[in-house]
């Protein structure tokens, strides 16, 4: 598996290369599929009692959509069977971490707080 600063995490399964990416599109699709916001989903994934197979599959599916929009949730079941559920968690974790990495070429400093409706201090 490979992670880079584009937010991508690559892995091999079923004789193919796949890439996870947890960008805005993926997170939006995951929120719709799960019916909860990403902060709640992240907390659910962290707890064994709430990290259901269905949740893992939906997060994995959403993370595949940027590079593999043809992959369905049913396809993800086959991918998860091939790599093993014990590998799915670390891959999702790496995708979350990669999504938080600084972007290339931009100003990575946090925005400056402003006051008032004009944004002036």
WOKA-V210572 format. One line per field, one symbol per residue. phi: phi as a letter, one per 30 degrees, with the letter a starting at -180 (. if undefined). psi: psi as a letter, one per 20 degrees, with the letter a starting at -180 (. if undefined). burial: b if it has 9 or more other ideal C-beta (glycine too) atoms within 8 Angstrom, else e. Layout:
phi: ???
psi: ???
burial: ???
This chain:
phi: .bbbddicbcacahibcbbcbcdeedddddeddcibdeeddeddddcedcdddddeddddedddddcbdddcddddeddddddjddcdedddeddddddcddddicdcdddddbbidcidd
psi: qpprjijqoqrpqkjrpqpqpmaggghghggghhkqqhhggghhhiphiimrhgggghggghhihgimiiprhhhhggghhghphhhgghggghhgghhiqqqpirojqqqpqrqrhijq.
burial: eebeeebbbbbebeeeebbbbbbeebbebbbebbeeeeeebbbbbeeeebbeeebbbbbbbbbbbbbbeebebeebbbbbeebeeebbbebbebbbbbbeeeeeeeeeeeeeeeeeeeeee
